């Protein structure tokens, strides 16, 4: 497969259930605020229901005018959810055919805390593009993810 992945991990001082229930349906505009040349999320359109079951979808809109289709592919309360991103309209459409995100939530024994691991994988359009997609994913995209995870953590801990 012509894919490139990045993973970020943090510990959130809240129960696994509270962490999961806050992060899964989170308002994307509050955590994807831009990173370097990467645009912020300005909203989502056409969501097909609560973000709590495989098959739900929405269109994510970015500050540069581009968009992408996000579909929830797995929902396992309170331990895991996954999604697939397709139909990129911005620059990414030239590099990647799709992306896949997956989040895991694991309770820490003896504490009201949760380890959160988020993996994101881009599938490059061709083998020739894989080195460029890999560099983008491991550097710029990983930074975008880290910022979003830090903002997510701050929101959950402020409510815990």
Backbone as JSON Lines, residues from 0, in Angstrom:
{"i":0,"aa":"X","n":[0.84,-1.19,0.0],"ca":[0.0,0.0,0.0],"c":[0.88,1.24,0.0]}
{"i":1,"aa":"X","n":[0.42,2.26,-0.71],"ca":[1.16,3.52,-0.84],"c":[0.7,4.5,0.23]}
{"i":2,"aa":"X","n":[0.97,4.18,1.5],"ca":[0.48,5.04,2.56],"c":[1.6,5.54,3.46]}
{"i":3,"aa":"X","n":[1.28,6.62,4.18],"ca":[2.2,7.21,5.14],"c":[1.39,7.57,6.37]}
{"i":4,"aa":"X","n":[1.92,7.23,7.55],"ca":[1.15,7.42,8.79],"c":[1.94,8.25,9.81]}
{"i":5,"aa":"X","n":[1.16,8.9,10.68],"ca":[1.7,9.63,11.83],"c":[0.83,9.29,13.03]}
{"i":6,"aa":"X","n":[1.46,9.25,14.21],"ca":[0.74,8.95,15.44],"c":[1.13,9.97,16.51]}
{"i":7,"aa":"X","n":[0.12,10.41,17.27],"ca":[0.36,11.26,18.43],"c":[-0.33,10.62,19.63]}
{"i":8,"aa":"X","n":[0.25,10.84,20.81],"ca":[-0.26,10.21,22.05],"c":[-0.23,11.24,23.17]}
{"i":9,"aa":"X","n":[-1.21,11.17,24.05],"ca":[-1.22,12.03,25.24],"c":[-1.96,11.31,26.36]}
{"i":10,"aa":"X","n":[-1.83,11.83,27.56],"ca":[-2.61,11.36,28.7],"c":[-3.52,12.5,29.13]}
{"i":11,"aa":"X","n":[-4.8,12.18,29.26],"ca":[-5.8,13.16,29.66],"c":[-6.29,12.82,31.05]}
{"i":12,"aa":"X","n":[-6.33,13.8,31.92],"ca":[-6.76,13.6,33.3],"c":[-8.29,13.63,33.39]}
{"i":13,"aa":"X","n":[-8.9,12.56,32.89],"ca":[-10.35,12.36,32.93],"c":[-10.6,10.89,32.64]}
{"i":14,"aa":"X","n":[-11.77,10.42,33.01],"ca":[-12.1,9.01,32.79],"c":[-12.15,8.69,31.29]}
{"i":15,"aa":"X","n":[-11.99,7.44,30.99],"ca":[-12.04,6.97,29.6],"c":[-13.39,7.34,28.97]}
{"i":16,"aa":"X","n":[-14.47,7.13,29.71],"ca":[-15.8,7.4,29.17],"c":[-15.98,8.89,28.86]}
{"i":17,"aa":"X","n":[-15.61,9.76,29.82],"ca":[-15.75,11.21,29.61],"c":[-14.87,11.68,28.45]}
{"i":18,"aa":"X","n":[-13.66,11.15,28.39],"ca":[-12.74,11.54,27.32],"c":[-13.3,11.15,25.97]}
{"i":19,"aa":"X","n":[-13.76,9.92,25.84],"ca":[-14.32,9.42,24.59],"c":[-15.53,10.27,24.18]}
{"i":20,"aa":"X","n":[-16.47,10.45,25.12],"ca":[-17.72,11.16,24.8],"c":[-17.5,12.63,24.45]}
{"i":21,"aa":"X","n":[-16.39,13.21,24.9],"ca":[-16.08,14.59,24.53],"c":[-15.37,14.65,23.18]}
{"i":22,"aa":"X","n":[-14.4,13.8,22.98],"ca":[-13.58,13.89,21.77],"c":[-14.28,13.42,20.51]}
{"i":23,"aa":"X","n":[-15.02,12.34,20.58],"ca":[-15.6,11.79,19.34],"c":[-16.48,12.82,18.62]}
{"i":24,"aa":"X","n":[-17.42,13.48,19.29],"ca":[-18.26,14.46,18.57],"c":[-17.74,15.9,18.65]}
{"i":25,"aa":"X","n":[-16.48,16.09,18.97],"ca":[-15.94,17.43,19.23],"c":[-16.19,18.38,18.04]}
{"i":26,"aa":"X","n":[-16.36,19.64,18.36],"ca":[-16.51,20.67,17.33],"c":[-15.13,20.87,16.68]}
{"i":27,"aa":"X","n":[-14.99,20.45,15.44],"ca":[-13.69,20.48,14.76],"c":[-13.1,21.88,14.66]}
{"i":28,"aa":"X","n":[-13.96,22.9,14.65],"ca":[-13.45,24.27,14.54],"c":[-12.66,24.7,15.78]}
{"i":29,"aa":"X","n":[-12.88,24.01,16.89],"ca":[-12.19,24.39,18.14],"c":[-10.83,23.73,18.3]}
{"i":30,"aa":"X","n":[-10.54,22.72,17.48],"ca":[-9.24,22.04,17.62],"c":[-8.37,22.11,16.37]}
{"i":31,"aa":"X","n":[-8.99,22.27,15.21],"ca":[-8.21,22.4,13.98],"c":[-8.17,23.87,13.6]}
{"i":32,"aa":"X","n":[-7.26,24.59,14.25],"ca":[-7.18,26.04,14.13],"c":[-6.08,26.5,13.18]}
{"i":33,"aa":"X","n":[-5.57,25.57,12.39],"ca":[-4.51,25.88,11.44],"c":[-3.15,25.53,12.04]}
{"i":34,"aa":"X","n":[-2.21,25.26,11.16],"ca":[-0.85,24.94,11.59],"c":[0.07,25.22,10.41]}
{"i":35,"aa":"X","n":[0.9,26.25,10.54],"ca":[1.75,26.63,9.42],"c":[0.88,26.92,8.21]}
{"i":36,"aa":"X","n":[1.17,26.31,7.06],"ca":[0.36,26.56,5.87],"c":[-0.96,25.77,5.84]}
{"i":37,"aa":"X","n":[-1.18,24.9,6.82],"ca":[-2.4,24.09,6.82],"c":[-3.57,24.92,7.33]}
{"i":38,"aa":"X","n":[-4.7,24.88,6.63],"ca":[-5.83,25.73,6.99],"c":[-6.57,25.23,8.23]}
{"i":39,"aa":"X","n":[-7.34,26.13,8.82],"ca":[-8.21,25.75,9.93],"c":[-9.49,25.14,9.37]}
{"i":40,"aa":"X","n":[-10.22,24.47,10.24],"ca":[-11.55,23.99,9.9],"c":[-12.52,25.11,10.25]}
{"i":41,"aa":"X","n":[-13.39,25.45,9.31],"ca":[-14.37,26.52,9.55],"c":[-15.78,25.99,9.79]}
{"i":42,"aa":"X","n":[-15.98,24.7,9.55],"ca":[-17.3,24.13,9.8],"c":[-17.47,22.78,9.17]}
{"i":43,"aa":"X","n":[-18.66,22.25,9.32],"ca":[-19.0,21.0,8.66],"c":[-20.43,21.11,8.15]}
{"i":44,"aa":"X","n":[-20.7,20.41,7.07],"ca":[-22.0,20.46,6.41],"c":[-22.56,19.06,6.21]}
{"i":45,"aa":"X","n":[-23.85,18.98,6.09],"ca":[-24.54,17.75,5.68],"c":[-24.23,16.54,6.57]}
{"i":46,"aa":"X","n":[-24.1,16.75,7.87],"ca":[-23.86,15.62,8.76],"c":[-25.1,14.74,8.8]}
{"i":47,"aa":"X","n":[-24.91,13.43,8.71],"ca":[-26.02,12.49,8.56],"c":[-26.56,11.96,9.88]}
{"i":48,"aa":"X","n":[-26.31,12.64,10.97],"ca":[-26.82,12.23,12.27],"c":[-25.77,12.41,13.33]}
{"i":49,"aa":"X","n":[-26.08,12.07,14.59],"ca":[-25.09,12.17,15.66],"c":[-23.83,11.37,15.29]}
{"i":50,"aa":"X","n":[-22.68,11.86,15.75],"ca":[-21.4,11.23,15.4],"c":[-21.15,10.05,16.33]}
{"i":51,"aa":"X","n":[-22.01,9.02,16.21],"ca":[-21.96,7.91,17.16],"c":[-22.23,6.54,16.54]}
{"i":52,"aa":"X","n":[-22.06,6.42,15.23],"ca":[-22.28,5.12,14.59],"c":[-21.56,5.06,13.25]}
{"i":53,"aa":"X","n":[-21.01,3.91,12.95],"ca":[-20.36,3.71,11.65],"c":[-21.37,4.03,10.55]}
{"i":54,"aa":"X","n":[-20.86,4.68,9.51],"ca":[-21.71,5.05,8.39],"c":[-22.11,6.52,8.4]}
{"i":55,"aa":"X","n":[-22.01,7.18,9.53],"ca":[-22.33,8.61,9.59],"c":[-21.28,9.36,8.76]}
{"i":56,"aa":"X","n":[-21.7,10.45,8.14],"ca":[-20.75,11.22,7.33],"c":[-21.05,12.71,7.41]}
{"i":57,"aa":"X","n":[-20.06,13.5,6.98],"ca":[-20.19,14.96,6.94],"c":[-19.13,15.49,5.99]}
{"i":58,"aa":"X","n":[-19.33,16.71,5.55],"ca":[-18.34,17.41,4.74],"c":[-17.65,18.43,5.63]}
{"i":59,"aa":"X","n":[-16.34,18.32,5.74],"ca":[-15.54,19.24,6.55],"c":[-15.05,20.36,5.64]}
{"i":60,"aa":"X","n":[-15.25,21.61,6.07],"ca":[-14.9,22.79,5.27],"c":[-13.71,23.5,5.93]}
{"i":61,"aa":"X","n":[-12.74,23.91,5.11],"ca":[-11.51,24.53,5.59],"c":[-11.45,26.02,5.23]}
{"i":62,"aa":"X","n":[-10.6,26.74,5.93],"ca":[-10.48,28.19,5.75],"c":[-9.95,28.61,4.39]}
{"i":63,"aa":"X","n":[-9.33,27.7,3.65],"ca":[-8.85,28.03,2.31],"c":[-9.92,27.77,1.24]}
{"i":64,"aa":"X","n":[-11.13,27.4,1.68],"ca":[-12.22,27.14,0.74],"c":[-12.33,25.7,0.3]}
{"i":65,"aa":"X","n":[-11.38,24.87,0.69],"ca":[-11.42,23.46,0.31],"c":[-12.32,22.69,1.27]}
{"i":66,"aa":"X","n":[-12.57,21.42,0.92],"ca":[-13.39,20.56,1.77],"c":[-12.98,19.11,1.56]}
{"i":67,"aa":"X","n":[-13.52,18.25,2.41],"ca":[-13.28,16.81,2.3],"c":[-14.47,16.09,2.94]}
{"i":68,"aa":"X","n":[-14.72,14.9,2.52],"ca":[-15.81,14.08,3.05],"c":[-15.26,13.16,4.12]}
{"i":69,"aa":"X","n":[-15.88,13.18,5.29],"ca":[-15.45,12.33,6.42],"c":[-16.57,11.34,6.72]}
{"i":70,"aa":"X","n":[-16.2,10.07,6.82],"ca":[-17.17,9.01,7.12],"c":[-16.68,8.2,8.31]}
{"i":71,"aa":"X","n":[-17.52,8.08,9.31],"ca":[-17.19,7.28,10.5],"c":[-17.26,5.8,10.1]}
{"i":72,"aa":"X","n":[-16.15,5.09,10.25],"ca":[-16.1,3.68,9.82],"c":[-16.17,2.7,10.98]}
{"i":73,"aa":"X","n":[-15.93,3.19,12.21],"ca":[-15.97,2.32,13.37],"c":[-16.27,3.16,14.6]}
{"i":74,"aa":"X","n":[-17.11,2.62,15.49],"ca":[-17.46,3.32,16.72],"c":[-17.61,2.25,17.8]}
{"i":75,"aa":"X","n":[-16.64,2.18,18.72],"ca":[-16.66,1.2,19.8],"c":[-16.53,1.93,21.13]}
{"i":76,"aa":"X","n":[-17.68,2.35,21.67],"ca":[-17.69,3.07,22.94],"c":[-17.17,2.16,24.04]}
{"i":77,"aa":"X","n":[-16.28,2.61,24.91],"ca":[-15.57,3.89,24.98],"c":[-14.11,3.76,24.58]}
{"i":78,"aa":"X","n":[-13.79,2.83,23.69],"ca":[-12.37,2.52,23.48],"c":[-11.79,2.9,22.12]}
{"i":79,"aa":"X","n":[-12.62,3.09,21.09],"ca":[-12.03,3.3,19.76],"c":[-13.06,3.87,18.8]}
{"i":80,"aa":"X","n":[-12.58,4.74,17.9],"ca":[-13.38,5.1,16.74],"c":[-12.43,5.35,15.56]}
{"i":81,"aa":"X","n":[-12.98,5.23,14.36],"ca":[-12.17,5.38,13.16],"c":[-13.0,6.05,12.07]}
{"i":82,"aa":"X","n":[-12.31,6.67,11.14],"ca":[-13.0,7.37,10.06],"c":[-12.14,7.38,8.81]}
{"i":83,"aa":"X","n":[-12.78,7.67,7.69],"ca":[-12.12,7.73,6.39],"c":[-12.43,9.1,5.78]}
{"i":84,"aa":"X","n":[-11.41,9.71,5.19],"ca":[-11.55,11.01,4.54],"c":[-11.36,10.8,3.04]}
{"i":85,"aa":"X","n":[-12.3,11.32,2.26],"ca":[-12.24,11.21,0.79],"c":[-12.67,12.53,0.18]}
{"i":86,"aa":"X","n":[-12.66,12.57,-1.13],"ca":[-13.18,13.72,-1.88],"c":[-12.51,15.04,-1.5]}
{"i":87,"aa":"X","n":[-11.19,15.01,-1.35],"ca":[-10.45,16.25,-1.09],"c":[-10.66,17.22,-2.26]}
{"i":88,"aa":"X","n":[-10.88,18.49,-1.96],"ca":[-11.01,19.47,-3.04],"c":[-9.82,20.42,-3.1]}
{"i":89,"aa":"X","n":[-8.98,20.43,-2.07],"ca":[-7.81,21.31,-2.03],"c":[-6.58,20.64,-2.62]}
{"i":90,"aa":"X","n":[-5.44,21.15,-2.26],"ca":[-4.16,20.66,-2.76],"c":[-3.96,19.16,-2.49]}
{"i":91,"aa":"X","n":[-4.49,18.7,-1.37],"ca":[-4.31,17.28,-1.02],"c":[-4.86,16.33,-2.09]}
{"i":92,"aa":"X","n":[-5.82,16.79,-2.89],"ca":[-6.39,15.91,-3.92],"c":[-5.35,15.46,-4.93]}
{"i":93,"aa":"X","n":[-4.27,16.23,-5.06],"ca":[-3.2,15.87,-5.99],"c":[-2.23,14.84,-5.38]}
{"i":94,"aa":"X","n":[-2.2,14.77,-4.06],"ca":[-1.25,13.9,-3.37],"c":[-1.85,12.61,-2.84]}
{"i":95,"aa":"X","n":[-3.06,12.7,-2.3],"ca":[-3.64,11.55,-1.59],"c":[-5.01,11.19,-2.15]}
{"i":96,"aa":"X","n":[-5.27,9.9,-2.24],"ca":[-6.59,9.44,-2.69],"c":[-7.56,9.39,-1.53]}
{"i":97,"aa":"X","n":[-7.04,9.2,-0.32],"ca":[-7.86,9.17,0.89],"c":[-6.96,9.24,2.11]}
{"i":98,"aa":"X","n":[-7.59,9.39,3.25],"ca":[-6.88,9.34,4.53],"c":[-7.75,8.53,5.49]}
{"i":99,"aa":"X","n":[-7.1,7.96,6.49],"ca":[-7.81,7.19,7.51],"c":[-7.31,7.61,8.88]}
{"i":100,"aa":"X","n":[-8.24,7.9,9.76],"ca":[-7.9,8.26,11.12],"c":[-8.45,7.23,12.08]}
{"i":101,"aa":"X","n":[-7.72,7.02,13.17],"ca":[-8.17,6.08,14.18],"c":[-7.7,6.56,15.55]}
{"i":102,"aa":"X","n":[-8.62,6.53,16.52],"ca":[-8.34,6.96,17.89],"c":[-8.58,5.79,18.82]}
{"i":103,"aa":"X","n":[-7.67,5.63,19.81],"ca":[-7.82,4.61,20.86],"c":[-7.8,5.31,22.21]}
{"i":104,"aa":"X","n":[-8.63,4.83,23.12],"ca":[-8.76,5.4,24.47],"c":[-8.55,4.27,25.47]}
{"i":105,"aa":"X","n":[-7.57,4.42,26.35],"ca":[-7.27,3.37,27.31],"c":[-7.18,3.96,28.72]}
{"i":106,"aa":"X","n":[-7.99,3.42,29.61],"ca":[-8.02,3.87,31.0],"c":[-6.72,3.47,31.69]}
{"i":107,"aa":"X","n":[-6.19,4.38,32.51],"ca":[-4.98,4.08,33.26],"c":[-5.37,3.49,34.61]}
{"i":108,"aa":"X","n":[-4.87,2.32,34.95],"ca":[-5.25,1.66,36.21],"c":[-4.96,2.53,37.43]}
{"i":109,"aa":"X","n":[-5.93,2.59,38.34],"ca":[-5.75,3.31,39.59],"c":[-5.85,4.82,39.48]}
{"i":110,"aa":"X","n":[-6.18,5.33,38.3],"ca":[-6.27,6.78,38.09],"c":[-7.52,7.1,37.27]}
{"i":111,"aa":"X","n":[-7.99,8.31,37.42],"ca":[-9.05,8.79,36.54],"c":[-8.36,9.52,35.4]}
{"i":112,"aa":"X","n":[-7.69,8.74,34.57],"ca":[-6.92,9.29,33.46],"c":[-7.0,8.34,32.28]}
{"i":113,"aa":"X","n":[-6.79,8.87,31.1],"ca":[-6.93,8.1,29.87],"c":[-5.76,8.37,28.94]}
{"i":114,"aa":"X","n":[-5.16,7.32,28.43],"ca":[-4.18,7.47,27.37],"c":[-4.94,7.51,26.05]}
{"i":115,"aa":"X","n":[-4.65,8.53,25.25],"ca":[-5.3,8.69,23.96],"c":[-4.22,8.59,22.89]}
{"i":116,"aa":"X","n":[-4.47,7.72,21.92],"ca":[-3.55,7.54,20.79],"c":[-4.33,7.79,19.51]}
{"i":117,"aa":"X","n":[-3.78,8.63,18.64],"ca":[-4.44,8.99,17.39],"c":[-3.47,8.71,16.24]}
{"i":118,"aa":"X","n":[-3.92,7.91,15.32],"ca":[-3.11,7.58,14.14],"c":[-3.83,8.07,12.9]}
{"i":119,"aa":"X","n":[-3.1,8.67,12.0],"ca":[-3.66,9.21,10.77],"c":[-2.8,8.72,9.61]}
{"i":120,"aa":"X","n":[-3.44,8.21,8.6],"ca":[-2.7,7.64,7.47],"c":[-3.25,8.21,6.16]}
{"i":121,"aa":"X","n":[-2.36,8.75,5.34],"ca":[-2.71,9.2,3.99],"c":[-2.33,8.12,2.99]}
{"i":122,"aa":"X","n":[-3.18,7.87,2.03],"ca":[-2.88,6.93,0.95],"c":[-2.51,7.79,-0.26]}
{"i":123,"aa":"X","n":[-1.26,7.68,-0.68],"ca":[-0.79,8.51,-1.79],"c":[-1.41,8.06,-3.12]}
{"i":124,"aa":"X","n":[-1.54,8.98,-4.03],"ca":[-2.13,8.69,-5.34],"c":[-1.28,7.74,-6.17]}
{"i":125,"aa":"X","n":[0.03,7.73,-5.91],"ca":[0.91,6.83,-6.66],"c":[2.16,6.54,-5.84]}
{"i":126,"aa":"X","n":[2.86,5.5,-6.24],"ca":[4.09,5.13,-5.54],"c":[5.13,6.24,-5.66]}
{"i":127,"aa":"X","n":[5.13,6.94,-6.75],"ca":[6.1,8.03,-6.97],"c":[5.87,9.18,-5.98]}
{"i":128,"aa":"X","n":[4.62,9.37,-5.56],"ca":[4.3,10.45,-4.62],"c":[4.51,10.06,-3.16]}
{"i":129,"aa":"X","n":[4.69,8.75,-2.9],"ca":[4.76,8.29,-1.51],"c":[5.83,9.0,-0.69]}
{"i":130,"aa":"X","n":[7.06,9.23,-1.19],"ca":[8.05,9.94,-0.36],"c":[7.59,11.35,0.04]}
{"i":131,"aa":"X","n":[6.95,12.06,-0.88],"ca":[6.45,13.41,-0.58],"c":[5.3,13.34,0.43]}
{"i":132,"aa":"X","n":[4.38,12.41,0.24],"ca":[3.25,12.25,1.16],"c":[3.77,11.83,2.53]}
{"i":133,"aa":"X","n":[4.76,10.98,2.56],"ca":[5.35,10.53,3.82],"c":[6.01,11.69,4.57]}
{"i":134,"aa":"X","n":[6.77,12.5,3.87],"ca":[7.41,13.67,4.48],"c":[6.36,14.64,5.02]}
{"i":135,"aa":"X","n":[5.34,14.93,4.22],"ca":[4.25,15.8,4.64],"c":[3.57,15.25,5.9]}
{"i":136,"aa":"X","n":[3.28,13.96,5.9],"ca":[2.55,13.32,7.01],"c":[3.36,13.34,8.3]}
{"i":137,"aa":"X","n":[4.62,12.95,8.21],"ca":[5.46,12.84,9.41],"c":[5.87,14.19,9.98]}
{"i":138,"aa":"X","n":[5.89,15.23,9.17],"ca":[6.33,16.53,9.67],"c":[5.14,17.47,9.87]}
{"i":139,"aa":"X","n":[4.65,18.04,8.81],"ca":[3.6,19.05,8.91],"c":[2.3,18.49,9.48]}
{"i":140,"aa":"X","n":[1.83,17.37,8.95],"ca":[0.55,16.83,9.42],"c":[0.64,16.36,10.87]}
{"i":141,"aa":"X","n":[1.75,15.77,11.23],"ca":[1.93,15.33,12.63],"c":[1.87,16.53,13.58]}
{"i":142,"aa":"X","n":[2.43,17.67,13.18],"ca":[2.34,18.89,13.98],"c":[0.91,19.38,14.1]}
{"i":143,"aa":"X","n":[0.16,19.32,13.01],"ca":[-1.25,19.7,13.0],"c":[-2.03,18.81,13.97]}
{"i":144,"aa":"X","n":[-1.74,17.5,13.93],"ca":[-2.39,16.55,14.83],"c":[-2.04,16.84,16.29]}
{"i":145,"aa":"X","n":[-0.77,17.1,16.55],"ca":[-0.33,17.36,17.92],"c":[-1.02,18.57,18.51]}
{"i":146,"aa":"X","n":[-1.15,19.62,17.71],"ca":[-1.84,20.82,18.17],"c":[-3.3,20.52,18.46]}
{"i":147,"aa":"X","n":[-3.95,19.78,17.56],"ca":[-5.37,19.44,17.74],"c":[-5.56,18.55,18.98]}
{"i":148,"aa":"X","n":[-4.65,17.62,19.2],"ca":[-4.76,16.75,20.37],"c":[-4.56,17.55,21.66]}
{"i":149,"aa":"X","n":[-3.61,18.49,21.66],"ca":[-3.4,19.34,22.84],"c":[-4.65,20.17,23.15]}
{"i":150,"aa":"X","n":[-5.29,20.71,22.11],"ca":[-6.51,21.49,22.32],"c":[-7.65,20.6,22.8]}
{"i":151,"aa":"X","n":[-7.73,19.39,22.29],"ca":[-8.75,18.44,22.74],"c":[-8.54,18.12,24.22]}
{"i":152,"aa":"X","n":[-7.3,17.84,24.59],"ca":[-6.96,17.53,25.98],"c":[-7.37,18.68,26.91]}
{"i":153,"aa":"X","n":[-7.08,19.91,26.52],"ca":[-7.41,21.07,27.34],"c":[-8.92,21.18,27.53]}
{"i":154,"aa":"X","n":[-9.68,20.91,26.49],"ca":[-11.14,20.96,26.61],"c":[-11.66,19.9,27.57]}
{"i":155,"aa":"X","n":[-11.19,18.67,27.41],"ca":[-11.67,17.58,28.26],"c":[-11.32,17.86,29.72]}
{"i":156,"aa":"X","n":[-10.08,18.26,29.97],"ca":[-9.64,18.49,31.36],"c":[-10.35,19.69,31.98]}
{"i":157,"aa":"X","n":[-10.73,20.68,31.18],"ca":[-11.46,21.83,31.72],"c":[-12.86,21.44,32.17]}
{"i":158,"aa":"X","n":[-13.41,20.39,31.56],"ca":[-14.76,19.93,31.92],"c":[-14.76,18.83,32.95]}
{"i":159,"aa":"X","n":[-13.59,18.22,33.2],"ca":[-13.54,17.07,34.12],"c":[-13.61,17.52,35.57]}
